[in-house]
Every structure is written in structure tokens, then in C-alpha cells.
């Protein structure tokens, strides 16, 4: 746990720096008045919509993990709710490793197989939103903001990373034995320990690709993905109207969402502190808004972030109170380090 504490301190310091960078040009003098002018009904509507989307997110992951074994939906719901909460609570996205620990051994599911479902989830979301970013930015009027160039460049880099990852893993899935032997042969000449860890993660991912040959299951996963992200984008536009940013269109809301989704994949402080705010600032650089609307950007960003945190933590905490999830055991097993892949026979 000492290592986890050190990660907290470093990530909090980094998060504080990023928050300052995001808000250093914002005027908070009239923040209280702008908050008082917020439409409460609109905030409630967004909260309900985000909660629905979050529950769909858990269901979506369940479709993947149930391809690995006959795990019950109750176990999926508990592990998903608590696991997503831990992504919020733990720094540096260490909570990503909680879900695999919570379902391992259930219905024959292994930790490495469950970890692979997390990787599939992230790669699909990353590729989807890098693609949508360029679609939506093409539909927006030019803002002439100097930050637009770096935002576009970052999107190209993210797209290259996710695309390369997908291509390498797909190739490894098609020619598994050859790929493992090649990486082992080359990697051991560079660093044996890192190579063995990389091979273990690669094997874990390949084991978890059991969902891909099942077209029906994959179709359900992709359909839930579309509905999930649709609800989030629509909700962002609703909340914008509630905090008096009426000229944020649905196109603009989805462009913001695309930037934020990719931005918060970068490991940082607990609750995506700093990366969320900086990604929102980058996203707003793409938009053309009235001066009155721009005054409410900080309020909108903070309210959006706080509601999302409260919903995800509340849902996870609710499952913890049922006593069905032993989070302490999961933390003791691997909160400081990712799960070790199971041993594989020689191939």
C-alpha cells in the first residue's frame, strides 16, 4: 500500500498542475451568480441520463466478460460497478485492474482473460472517438483558436496509437505462435524482464478475444456502445443548456465528448483530476460560442465532472454496501501492480 500512497501524492500534484493550466484564464468573480442561475431541472435530467448510460456501460462490459465463462449477471453488475468506481478513486487509472480481480475464478473466468476485455473496451472506445473527432470537427465552423492545431495533432497521435495497437493484436491473434516467438527472440536481447511481462500481457489479451468470433455477442456489444455514447453526448448538450450555454449544439457536444474521452485515457490523478479539465478546455477551443456562453465554461466543466464522479462512486459504493464485493482482497492482491497473467503452455 505504500506504493499506492506514493502514486496518490504524485498524481494529485500532477492533477493540481493540470487544473491550474485549464482554468488559469477563467474569471471566477461571478461564479456564484452563474451557479445560482443554473436550471436545476436540467441538471437533474442530465444526472438521470448519465446514470442510465453508466448502467449501460456495466452491461456492455458484461457482454464481453460473459464470453469467457458462465459468470452470473449479478457478479458482472457488482464487479463492474465497483471496478468503474475504482477507476475514479485510484490514481493513474490503476482501478482498471480491479474488475479482472473481482471476476477471476467466477465461472472459470481468469484474471488475464478479464483484463483482455478491458483492453478491448479501451481500444474500441479510443478508435471510435478518434474517428468521430474528425467527423464532428469537419461539421463545426472554424474557431480560429490557436489551440486547434495542437488538439488535431493530438488526435492524430491517439489515432495512430490505437490503430497500431489494434493491427498488432489482430496480427498476433491470426499468427499467435509465430508472433510470440518473434517478440521473445528479439525482446530477450534487449531486456528479458520487460519482454516477459509484455508477452504475458499479449497472451492475456489473446485469451480474452473469445468474444470476437461470436458475431451476435460482438454485435450486441457494439450496439450498446453506440447507445451508451449517444446518451453521453446528448446529456452534455442538455447540461450545457442548463448552465446557460445555449449555443452548444449537439455536434459541438459530441466534439467535446470525443476530446474528453481520449484525454482522460491518459493516466493522472484520482477522478481524472486535471486531465478532464484540460481536455474540456482543449475541446472548447474547437467551438465558436458567444461571450456570455464562454463565461459559463468553467461552471459547465466543473458541474459535468462532479456529477459524473458522484454517480459512478455512488453506484459502486451501493454495491459495496451489499457485502457482495470484497474490495479489500482485490486491493491486497494487486492494486499496486497489474494482475500477473496465468501461465501458458509452450506454443
C-alpha atoms as a printed R data frame, in Angstrom:
    type eleno elety resid chain resno       x       y       z
1   ATOM     1    CA   UNK     A     1   0.000   0.000   0.000
2   ATOM     2    CA   UNK     A     2   2.997   2.294   0.402
3   ATOM     3    CA   UNK     A     3   3.434   2.315  -3.366
4   ATOM     4    CA   UNK     A     4  -0.212   3.238  -3.829
5   ATOM     5    CA   UNK     A     5   0.165   6.143  -1.397
6   ATOM     6    CA   UNK     A     6   3.144   7.500  -3.309
7   ATOM     7    CA   UNK     A     7   1.196   7.238  -6.562
8   ATOM     8    CA   UNK     A     8  -1.629   9.228  -4.952
9   ATOM     9    CA   UNK     A     9   0.692  12.044  -3.922
10  ATOM    10    CA   UNK     A    10   2.401  12.307  -7.304
11  ATOM    11    CA   UNK     A    11  -0.877  12.079  -9.205
12  ATOM    12    CA   UNK     A    12  -2.548  14.712  -7.009
13  ATOM    13    CA   UNK     A    13   0.334  17.099  -7.626
14  ATOM    14    CA   UNK     A    14   0.085  16.469 -11.367
15  ATOM    15    CA   UNK     A    15  -3.695  16.884 -11.276
16  ATOM    16    CA   UNK     A    16  -3.435  20.193  -9.436
17  ATOM    17    CA   UNK     A    17  -0.997  21.490 -12.050
18  ATOM    18    CA   UNK     A    18  -3.289  20.454 -14.920
19  ATOM    19    CA   UNK     A    19  -6.345  22.037 -13.253
20  ATOM    20    CA   UNK     A    20  -4.424  25.293 -12.897
21  ATOM    21    CA   UNK     A    21  -3.418  25.159 -16.552
22  ATOM    22    CA   UNK     A    22  -7.022  24.519 -17.570
23  ATOM    23    CA   UNK     A    23  -8.548  27.365 -15.541
24  ATOM    24    CA   UNK     A    24  -5.762  29.936 -15.331
25  ATOM    25    CA   UNK     A    25  -7.507  32.227 -17.834
26  ATOM    26    CA   UNK     A    26 -11.016  31.833 -16.380
27  ATOM    27    CA   UNK     A    27 -12.750  34.602 -14.438
28  ATOM    28    CA   UNK     A    28 -14.347  33.193 -11.275
29  ATOM    29    CA   UNK     A    29 -15.585  36.556  -9.954
30  ATOM    30    CA   UNK     A    30 -19.218  35.876 -10.856
31  ATOM    31    CA   UNK     A    31 -19.119  32.097 -10.341
32  ATOM    32    CA   UNK     A    32 -21.703  32.153  -7.528
33  ATOM    33    CA   UNK     A    33 -24.201  34.166  -9.560
34  ATOM    34    CA   UNK     A    34 -23.775  31.902 -12.574
35  ATOM    35    CA   UNK     A    35 -24.275  28.849 -10.384
36  ATOM    36    CA   UNK     A    36 -27.477  30.342  -8.940
37  ATOM    37    CA   UNK     A    37 -28.810  30.905 -12.472
38  ATOM    38    CA   UNK     A    38 -28.454  27.213 -13.344
39  ATOM    39    CA   UNK     A    39 -31.630  25.326 -14.320
40  ATOM    40    CA   UNK     A    40 -31.998  22.659 -11.623
41  ATOM    41    CA   UNK     A    41 -34.397  20.565 -13.711
42  ATOM    42    CA   UNK     A    42 -31.830  20.443 -16.497
43  ATOM    43    CA   UNK     A    43 -29.162  19.279 -14.056
44  ATOM    44    CA   UNK     A    44 -31.472  16.541 -12.766
45  ATOM    45    CA   UNK     A    45 -32.262  15.448 -16.329
46  ATOM    46    CA   UNK     A    46 -28.543  15.174 -17.114
47  ATOM    47    CA   UNK     A    47 -27.902  13.204 -13.918
48  ATOM    48    CA   UNK     A    48 -30.631  10.691 -14.806
49  ATOM    49    CA   UNK     A    49 -29.308  10.362 -18.359
50  ATOM    50    CA   UNK     A    50 -25.713   9.872 -17.203
51  ATOM    51    CA   UNK     A    51 -26.787   7.298 -14.607
52  ATOM    52    CA   UNK     A    52 -28.632   5.352 -17.313
53  ATOM    53    CA   UNK     A    53 -25.556   5.500 -19.539
54  ATOM    54    CA   UNK     A    54 -23.339   4.301 -16.690
55  ATOM    55    CA   UNK     A    55 -25.558   1.271 -16.067
56  ATOM    56    CA   UNK     A    56 -25.422   0.501 -19.793
57  ATOM    57    CA   UNK     A    57 -21.644   0.711 -19.580
58  ATOM    58    CA   UNK     A    58 -21.630  -2.055 -16.964
59  ATOM    59    CA   UNK     A    59 -23.991  -4.138 -19.102
60  ATOM    60    CA   UNK     A    60 -21.748  -3.590 -22.130
61  ATOM    61    CA   UNK     A    61 -18.679  -4.899 -20.298
62  ATOM    62    CA   UNK     A    62 -20.726  -7.851 -19.066
63  ATOM    63    CA   UNK     A    63 -21.408  -8.878 -22.666
64  ATOM    64    CA   UNK     A    64 -17.641  -9.164 -23.170
65  ATOM    65    CA   UNK     A    65 -16.690 -10.886 -19.939
66  ATOM    66    CA   UNK     A    66 -19.524 -13.443 -20.142
67  ATOM    67    CA   UNK     A    67 -17.932 -14.713 -23.367
68  ATOM    68    CA   UNK     A    68 -15.156 -16.117 -21.164
69  ATOM    69    CA   UNK     A    69 -17.361 -18.250 -18.923
70  ATOM    70    CA   UNK     A    70 -20.822 -18.686 -17.351
71  ATOM    71    CA   UNK     A    71 -20.444 -15.791 -14.925
72  ATOM    72    CA   UNK     A    72 -23.731 -14.528 -13.449
73  ATOM    73    CA   UNK     A    73 -25.135 -11.106 -14.253
74  ATOM    74    CA   UNK     A    74 -25.183 -10.329 -10.531
75  ATOM    75    CA   UNK     A    75 -21.434 -10.859 -10.356
76  ATOM    76    CA   UNK     A    76 -20.956  -8.768 -13.506
77  ATOM    77    CA   UNK     A    77 -23.021  -5.906 -12.066
78  ATOM    78    CA   UNK     A    78 -21.165  -5.927  -8.753
79  ATOM    79    CA   UNK     A    79 -17.684  -6.177 -10.292
80  ATOM    80    CA   UNK     A    80 -18.485  -3.610 -12.973
81  ATOM    81    CA   UNK     A    81 -19.976  -1.046 -10.587
82  ATOM    82    CA   UNK     A    82 -17.140  -1.331  -8.075
83  ATOM    83    CA   UNK     A    83 -14.477  -1.597 -10.783
84  ATOM    84    CA   UNK     A    84 -15.586   1.581 -12.549
85  ATOM    85    CA   UNK     A    85 -15.758   3.322  -9.193
86  ATOM    86    CA   UNK     A    86 -12.146   2.316  -8.550
87  ATOM    87    CA   UNK     A    87 -11.062   3.852 -11.854
88  ATOM    88    CA   UNK     A    88 -12.356   7.094 -10.331
89  ATOM    89    CA   UNK     A    89 -10.939   6.574  -6.841
90  ATOM    90    CA   UNK     A    90  -7.490   5.194  -7.665
91  ATOM    91    CA   UNK     A    91  -4.803   7.346  -9.305
92  ATOM    92    CA   UNK     A    92  -3.163   6.694 -12.665
93  ATOM    93    CA   UNK     A    93  -6.116   4.531 -13.844
94  ATOM    94    CA   UNK     A    94  -4.991   1.698 -11.537
95  ATOM    95    CA   UNK     A    95  -8.671   0.918 -10.993
96  ATOM    96    CA   UNK     A    96  -8.707  -0.691 -14.454
97  ATOM    97    CA   UNK     A    97  -7.167  -3.765 -12.830
98  ATOM    98    CA   UNK     A    98  -9.887  -4.155 -10.183
99  ATOM    99    CA   UNK     A    99 -12.551  -5.660 -12.449
100 ATOM   100    CA   UNK     A   100 -10.299  -8.552 -13.550
101 ATOM   101    CA   UNK     A   101  -9.561  -9.377  -9.893
102 ATOM   102    CA   UNK     A   102 -13.213  -9.240  -8.900
103 ATOM   103    CA   UNK     A   103 -14.345 -11.753 -11.538
104 ATOM   104    CA   UNK     A   104 -11.395 -14.137 -11.664
105 ATOM   105    CA   UNK     A   105 -12.342 -17.663 -10.687
106 ATOM   106    CA   UNK     A   106 -16.050 -16.943 -11.277
107 ATOM   107    CA   UNK     A   107 -17.478 -19.267 -13.915
108 ATOM   108    CA   UNK     A   108 -13.978 -20.244 -14.998
109 ATOM   109    CA   UNK     A   109 -13.021 -16.658 -15.869
110 ATOM   110    CA   UNK     A   110  -9.310 -15.906 -15.453
111 ATOM   111    CA   UNK     A   111  -7.836 -12.557 -14.430
112 ATOM   112    CA   UNK     A   112  -5.856 -12.365 -17.660
113 ATOM   113    CA   UNK     A   113  -8.929 -13.087 -19.760
114 ATOM   114    CA   UNK     A   114 -10.931 -10.440 -17.919
115 ATOM   115    CA   UNK     A   115  -8.064  -7.985 -18.336
116 ATOM   116    CA   UNK     A   116  -8.286  -8.562 -22.065
117 ATOM   117    CA   UNK     A   117 -11.933  -7.456 -22.056
118 ATOM   118    CA   UNK     A   118 -10.789  -4.167 -20.523
119 ATOM   119    CA   UNK     A   119  -8.243  -3.744 -23.331
120 ATOM   120    CA   UNK     A   120 -10.895  -4.497 -25.984
121 ATOM   121    CA   UNK     A   121 -13.185  -1.929 -24.372
122 ATOM   122    CA   UNK     A   122 -10.494   0.758 -24.380
123 ATOM   123    CA   UNK     A   123  -9.286   0.104 -27.938
124 ATOM   124    CA   UNK     A   124 -12.844   0.173 -29.333
125 ATOM   125    CA   UNK     A   125 -13.687   3.395 -27.485
126 ATOM   126    CA   UNK     A   126 -10.409   5.029 -28.455
127 ATOM   127    CA   UNK     A   127 -10.721   4.226 -32.151
128 ATOM   128    CA   UNK     A   128 -14.400   5.207 -32.198
129 ATOM   129    CA   UNK     A   129 -13.823   8.618 -30.730
130 ATOM   130    CA   UNK     A   130 -10.701   9.459 -32.655
131 ATOM   131    CA   UNK     A   131 -12.740   8.768 -35.804
132 ATOM   132    CA   UNK     A   132 -15.738  10.739 -34.530
133 ATOM   133    CA   UNK     A   133 -13.479  13.629 -33.564
134 ATOM   134    CA   UNK     A   134 -12.557  14.228 -37.199
135 ATOM   135    CA   UNK     A   135 -16.173  13.747 -38.305
136 ATOM   136    CA   UNK     A   136 -17.547  16.317 -35.871
137 ATOM   137    CA   UNK     A   137 -14.733  18.826 -36.272
138 ATOM   138    CA   UNK     A   138 -15.425  18.817 -40.017
139 ATOM   139    CA   UNK     A   139 -19.037  19.796 -39.227
140 ATOM   140    CA   UNK     A   140 -18.091  22.694 -36.941
141 ATOM   141    CA   UNK     A   141 -17.430  26.260 -38.118
142 ATOM   142    CA   UNK     A   142 -13.720  27.203 -37.815
143 ATOM   143    CA   UNK     A   143 -12.951  28.795 -34.460
144 ATOM   144    CA   UNK     A   144  -9.533  30.211 -35.473
145 ATOM   145    CA   UNK     A   145  -8.299  29.381 -31.969
146 ATOM   146    CA   UNK     A   146  -4.522  28.718 -31.984
147 ATOM   147    CA   UNK     A   147  -5.097  25.683 -29.750
148 ATOM   148    CA   UNK     A   148  -6.990  23.866 -32.513
149 ATOM   149    CA   UNK     A   149  -3.752  22.804 -34.245
150 ATOM   150    CA   UNK     A   150  -2.309  21.002 -31.191
151 ATOM   151    CA   UNK     A   151  -5.707  19.390 -30.479
152 ATOM   152    CA   UNK     A   152  -5.853  17.984 -34.019
153 ATOM   153    CA   UNK     A   153  -2.249  16.810 -33.790
154 ATOM   154    CA   UNK     A   154  -3.023  15.029 -30.511
155 ATOM   155    CA   UNK     A   155  -5.981  13.317 -32.167
156 ATOM   156    CA   UNK     A   156  -3.741  12.061 -34.985
157 ATOM   157    CA   UNK     A   157  -1.254  10.701 -32.435
158 ATOM   158    CA   UNK     A   158  -4.019   8.988 -30.457
159 ATOM   159    CA   UNK     A   159  -5.435   7.520 -33.644
160 ATOM   160    CA   UNK     A   160  -2.026   6.184 -34.635
161 ATOM   161    CA   UNK     A   161  -1.555   4.584 -31.195
162 ATOM   162    CA   UNK     A   162  -4.965   2.887 -31.126
163 ATOM   163    CA   UNK     A   163  -4.756   1.803 -34.775
164 ATOM   164    CA   UNK     A   164  -1.278   0.355 -34.335
165 ATOM   165    CA   UNK     A   165  -2.366  -1.468 -31.190
166 ATOM   166    CA   UNK     A   166  -5.349  -2.961 -32.974
167 ATOM   167    CA   UNK     A   167  -3.291  -4.028 -36.005
168 ATOM   168    CA   UNK     A   168  -0.545  -5.636 -33.890
169 ATOM   169    CA   UNK     A   169  -3.009  -7.507 -31.687
170 ATOM   170    CA   UNK     A   170  -5.097  -8.643 -34.656
171 ATOM   171    CA   UNK     A   171  -1.961  -9.917 -36.378
172 ATOM   172    CA   UNK     A   172  -0.893 -11.657 -33.182
173 ATOM   173    CA   UNK     A   173  -4.319 -13.288 -32.936
174 ATOM   174    CA   UNK     A   174  -4.052 -14.555 -36.523
175 ATOM   175    CA   UNK     A   175  -0.483 -15.868 -36.128
176 ATOM   176    CA   UNK     A   176  -0.137 -16.264 -32.391
177 ATOM   177    CA   UNK     A   177   2.702 -18.761 -32.111
178 ATOM   178    CA   UNK     A   178   4.915 -17.003 -34.665
179 ATOM   179    CA   UNK     A   179   4.313 -13.573 -33.091
180 ATOM   180    CA   UNK     A   180   5.098 -14.766 -29.553
181 ATOM   181    CA   UNK     A   181   8.312 -16.490 -30.674
182 ATOM   182    CA   UNK     A   182   9.416 -13.443 -32.672
183 ATOM   183    CA   UNK     A   183   8.832 -10.997 -29.797
184 ATOM   184    CA   UNK     A   184  10.529 -13.358 -27.353
185 ATOM   185    CA   UNK     A   185  13.575 -13.808 -29.606
186 ATOM   186    CA   UNK     A   186  14.049 -10.103 -30.259
187 ATOM   187    CA   UNK     A   187  12.956  -8.802 -26.876
188 ATOM   188    CA   UNK     A   188  15.197 -11.035 -24.789
189 ATOM   189    CA   UNK     A   189  18.192  -9.454 -26.473
190 ATOM   190    CA   UNK     A   190  17.034  -6.055 -25.213
191 ATOM   191    CA   UNK     A   191  15.531  -6.748 -21.764
192 ATOM   192    CA   UNK     A   192  14.351 -10.167 -20.621
193 ATOM   193    CA   UNK     A   193  12.142  -8.962 -17.752
194 ATOM   194    CA   UNK     A   194  10.228  -6.362 -19.757
195 ATOM   195    CA   UNK     A   195   9.853  -8.763 -22.658
196 ATOM   196    CA   UNK     A   196   8.388 -11.492 -20.446
197 ATOM   197    CA   UNK     A   197   5.907  -9.007 -18.962
198 ATOM   198    CA   UNK     A   198   4.921  -7.751 -22.407
199 ATOM   199    CA   UNK     A   199   4.465 -11.322 -23.635
200 ATOM   200    CA   UNK     A   200   2.328 -12.130 -20.620
201 ATOM   201    CA   UNK     A   201   0.042  -9.184 -21.327
202 ATOM   202    CA   UNK     A   202  -0.115 -10.117 -25.013
203 ATOM   203    CA   UNK     A   203  -1.065 -13.702 -24.180
204 ATOM   204    CA   UNK     A   204  -3.696 -12.415 -21.739
205 ATOM   205    CA   UNK     A   205  -5.217 -10.215 -24.396
206 ATOM   206    CA   UNK     A   206  -5.297 -13.001 -26.955
207 ATOM   207    CA   UNK     A   207  -7.016 -15.297 -24.471
208 ATOM   208    CA   UNK     A   208  -9.673 -12.672 -23.946
209 ATOM   209    CA   UNK     A   209 -10.534 -12.368 -27.625
210 ATOM   210    CA   UNK     A   210 -13.068 -15.168 -27.221
211 ATOM   211    CA   UNK     A   211 -15.790 -12.601 -27.880
212 ATOM   212    CA   UNK     A   212 -14.685 -11.727 -31.412
213 ATOM   213    CA   UNK     A   213 -15.670 -14.925 -33.268
214 ATOM   214    CA   UNK     A   214 -19.170 -14.614 -31.703
215 ATOM   215    CA   UNK     A   215 -20.827 -12.201 -34.131
216 ATOM   216    CA   UNK     A   216 -24.045 -11.981 -32.139
217 ATOM   217    CA   UNK     A   217 -22.221 -11.070 -28.915
218 ATOM   218    CA   UNK     A   218 -19.953  -8.621 -30.712
219 ATOM   219    CA   UNK     A   219 -22.978  -7.040 -32.381
220 ATOM   220    CA   UNK     A   220 -24.689  -6.562 -29.013
221 ATOM   221    CA   UNK     A   221 -21.516  -5.020 -27.598
222 ATOM   222    CA   UNK     A   222 -21.226  -2.553 -30.492
223 ATOM   223    CA   UNK     A   223 -24.941  -1.672 -30.294
224 ATOM   224    CA   UNK     A   224 -24.659  -0.967 -26.564
225 ATOM   225    CA   UNK     A   225 -21.528   1.070 -27.282
226 ATOM   226    CA   UNK     A   226 -23.474   3.258 -29.725
227 ATOM   227    CA   UNK     A   227 -26.364   3.798 -27.287
228 ATOM   228    CA   UNK     A   228 -24.016   4.439 -24.368
229 ATOM   229    CA   UNK     A   229 -22.035   7.160 -26.126
230 ATOM   230    CA   UNK     A   230 -25.196   8.628 -27.687
231 ATOM   231    CA   UNK     A   231 -26.673   9.152 -24.221
232 ATOM   232    CA   UNK     A   232 -23.466  10.801 -23.007
233 ATOM   233    CA   UNK     A   233 -23.293  13.214 -25.942
234 ATOM   234    CA   UNK     A   234 -26.960  14.165 -25.702
235 ATOM   235    CA   UNK     A   235 -26.607  14.632 -21.957
236 ATOM   236    CA   UNK     A   236 -23.679  17.010 -22.401
237 ATOM   237    CA   UNK     A   237 -25.816  19.223 -24.624
238 ATOM   238    CA   UNK     A   238 -28.677  19.163 -22.102
239 ATOM   239    CA   UNK     A   239 -26.389  20.191 -19.261
240 ATOM   240    CA   UNK     A   240 -24.919  22.978 -21.383
241 ATOM   241    CA   UNK     A   241 -28.393  24.466 -21.822
242 ATOM   242    CA   UNK     A   242 -28.992  24.098 -18.074
243 ATOM   243    CA   UNK     A   243 -25.886  26.175 -17.254
244 ATOM   244    CA   UNK     A   244 -26.731  28.814 -19.878
245 ATOM   245    CA   UNK     A   245 -24.586  27.739 -22.806
246 ATOM   246    CA   UNK     A   246 -27.490  27.515 -25.269
247 ATOM   247    CA   UNK     A   247 -25.316  27.760 -28.373
248 ATOM   248    CA   UNK     A   248 -23.503  24.482 -27.659
249 ATOM   249    CA   UNK     A   249 -25.061  22.317 -30.377
250 ATOM   250    CA   UNK     A   250 -25.307  18.539 -30.362
251 ATOM   251    CA   UNK     A   251 -22.439  18.481 -32.860
252 ATOM   252    CA   UNK     A   252 -20.361  20.631 -30.521
253 ATOM   253    CA   UNK     A   253 -21.280  18.434 -27.541
254 ATOM   254    CA   UNK     A   254 -20.120  15.281 -29.327
255 ATOM   255    CA   UNK     A   255 -16.916  17.017 -30.421
256 ATOM   256    CA   UNK     A   256 -16.281  17.896 -26.765
257 ATOM   257    CA   UNK     A   257 -17.054  14.324 -25.735
258 ATOM   258    CA   UNK     A   258 -14.588  12.951 -28.293
259 ATOM   259    CA   UNK     A   259 -11.772  15.121 -26.958
260 ATOM   260    CA   UNK     A   260 -12.572  14.300 -23.316
261 ATOM   261    CA   UNK     A   261 -12.804  10.528 -23.909
262 ATOM   262    CA   UNK     A   262  -9.324  10.431 -25.429
263 ATOM   263    CA   UNK     A   263  -7.951  12.936 -22.911
264 ATOM   264    CA   UNK     A   264  -8.958  11.035 -19.772
265 ATOM   265    CA   UNK     A   265  -7.361   7.832 -21.073
266 ATOM   266    CA   UNK     A   266  -4.072   9.433 -20.034
267 ATOM   267    CA   UNK     A   267  -3.207   8.192 -16.510
268 ATOM   268    CA   UNK     A   268  -3.414  11.046 -13.991
269 ATOM   269    CA   UNK     A   269  -4.864  11.842 -10.587
270 ATOM   270    CA   UNK     A   270  -7.875  10.280  -8.866
271 ATOM   271    CA   UNK     A   271 -11.142  11.159 -10.571
272 ATOM   272    CA   UNK     A   272  -9.303  12.205 -13.754
273 ATOM   273    CA   UNK     A   273  -8.444  15.396 -11.905
274 ATOM   274    CA   UNK     A   274  -6.692  17.757 -14.281
275 ATOM   275    CA   UNK     A   275  -6.890  15.639 -17.424
276 ATOM   276    CA   UNK     A   276 -10.678  16.083 -17.548
277 ATOM   277    CA   UNK     A   277 -10.476  19.864 -17.133
278 ATOM   278    CA   UNK     A   278  -7.609  20.244 -19.578
279 ATOM   279    CA   UNK     A   279  -9.382  18.059 -22.154
280 ATOM   280    CA   UNK     A   280 -12.541  20.161 -21.792
281 ATOM   281    CA   UNK     A   281 -10.507  23.328 -22.307
282 ATOM   282    CA   UNK     A   282  -8.963  21.811 -25.431
283 ATOM   283    CA   UNK     A   283 -12.387  20.761 -26.663
284 ATOM   284    CA   UNK     A   284 -13.860  24.229 -26.220
285 ATOM   285    CA   UNK     A   285 -11.065  25.635 -28.369
286 ATOM   286    CA   UNK     A   286 -12.819  23.948 -31.312
287 ATOM   287    CA   UNK     A   287 -16.127  25.731 -30.728
288 ATOM   288    CA   UNK     A   288 -17.471  29.141 -31.668
289 ATOM   289    CA   UNK     A   289 -19.573  30.376 -28.732
290 ATOM   290    CA   UNK     A   290 -20.952  33.714 -27.615
291 ATOM   291    CA   UNK     A   291 -19.091  35.722 -24.933
292 ATOM   292    CA   UNK     A   292 -21.941  35.051 -22.483
293 ATOM   293    CA   UNK     A   293 -21.627  31.318 -23.038
294 ATOM   294    CA   UNK     A   294 -17.848  31.391 -22.640
295 ATOM   295    CA   UNK     A   295 -18.287  32.880 -19.173
296 ATOM   296    CA   UNK     A   296 -20.053  29.666 -18.128
297 ATOM   297    CA   UNK     A   297 -17.424  27.249 -19.433
298 ATOM   298    CA   UNK     A   298 -15.723  26.751 -16.050
299 ATOM   299    CA   UNK     A   299 -19.077  26.168 -14.316
300 ATOM   300    CA   UNK     A   300 -20.122  23.697 -17.009
301 ATOM   301    CA   UNK     A   301 -16.821  21.805 -16.815
302 ATOM   302    CA   UNK     A   302 -16.886  21.524 -13.034
303 ATOM   303    CA   UNK     A   303 -20.559  20.565 -12.866
304 ATOM   304    CA   UNK     A   304 -20.149  17.936 -15.578
305 ATOM   305    CA   UNK     A   305 -17.140  16.464 -13.800
306 ATOM   306    CA   UNK     A   306 -18.682  16.466 -10.327
307 ATOM   307    CA   UNK     A   307 -21.938  14.823 -11.441
308 ATOM   308    CA   UNK     A   308 -20.064  12.088 -13.264
309 ATOM   309    CA   UNK     A   309 -17.858  11.417 -10.245
310 ATOM   310    CA   UNK     A   310 -20.797  11.325  -7.810
311 ATOM   311    CA   UNK     A   311 -22.837   8.945  -9.954
312 ATOM   312    CA   UNK     A   312 -20.004   6.476 -10.541
313 ATOM   313    CA   UNK     A   313 -18.846   6.487  -6.926
314 ATOM   314    CA   UNK     A   314 -22.419   6.203  -5.608
315 ATOM   315    CA   UNK     A   315 -23.265   3.200  -7.798
316 ATOM   316    CA   UNK     A   316 -20.050   1.434  -6.788
317 ATOM   317    CA   UNK     A   317 -20.445   2.273  -3.113
318 ATOM   318    CA   UNK     A   318 -24.010   0.944  -3.217
319 ATOM   319    CA   UNK     A   319 -22.740  -2.455  -4.327
320 ATOM   320    CA   UNK     A   320 -20.012  -2.399  -1.681
321 ATOM   321    CA   UNK     A   321 -22.654  -1.904   0.998
322 ATOM   322    CA   UNK     A   322 -24.358  -5.132  -0.075
323 ATOM   323    CA   UNK     A   323 -21.256  -7.050   1.027
324 ATOM   324    CA   UNK     A   324 -21.076  -8.982  -2.262
325 ATOM   325    CA   UNK     A   325 -17.747  -7.453  -3.264
326 ATOM   326    CA   UNK     A   326 -14.511  -7.985  -1.345
327 ATOM   327    CA   UNK     A   327 -12.690  -4.873  -2.492
328 ATOM   328    CA   UNK     A   328 -10.033  -5.144   0.216
329 ATOM   329    CA   UNK     A   329  -8.947  -8.525  -1.147
330 ATOM   330    CA   UNK     A   330  -8.741  -7.113  -4.664
331 ATOM   331    CA   UNK     A   331  -6.620  -4.204  -3.453
332 ATOM   332    CA   UNK     A   332  -4.369  -6.519  -1.455
333 ATOM   333    CA   UNK     A   333  -3.992  -8.779  -4.493
334 ATOM   334    CA   UNK     A   334  -2.999  -6.169  -6.966
335 ATOM   335    CA   UNK     A   335  -3.876  -2.523  -6.545
336 ATOM   336    CA   UNK     A   336  -0.187  -1.678  -6.696
337 ATOM   337    CA   UNK     A   337   0.552  -3.820  -9.745
338 ATOM   338    CA   UNK     A   338  -1.408  -5.214 -12.674
339 ATOM   339    CA   UNK     A   339  -2.552  -8.828 -12.457
340 ATOM   340    CA   UNK     A   340   0.039 -11.353 -13.389
341 ATOM   341    CA   UNK     A   341  -1.032 -13.342 -16.428
342 ATOM   342    CA   UNK     A   342  -1.652 -17.039 -15.937
343 ATOM   343    CA   UNK     A   343   0.994 -19.394 -17.159
344 ATOM   344    CA   UNK     A   344   0.539 -20.673 -20.695
345 ATOM   345    CA   UNK     A   345   1.818 -23.903 -22.139
346 ATOM   346    CA   UNK     A   346   4.576 -23.667 -24.734
347 ATOM   347    CA   UNK     A   347   3.259 -22.979 -28.213
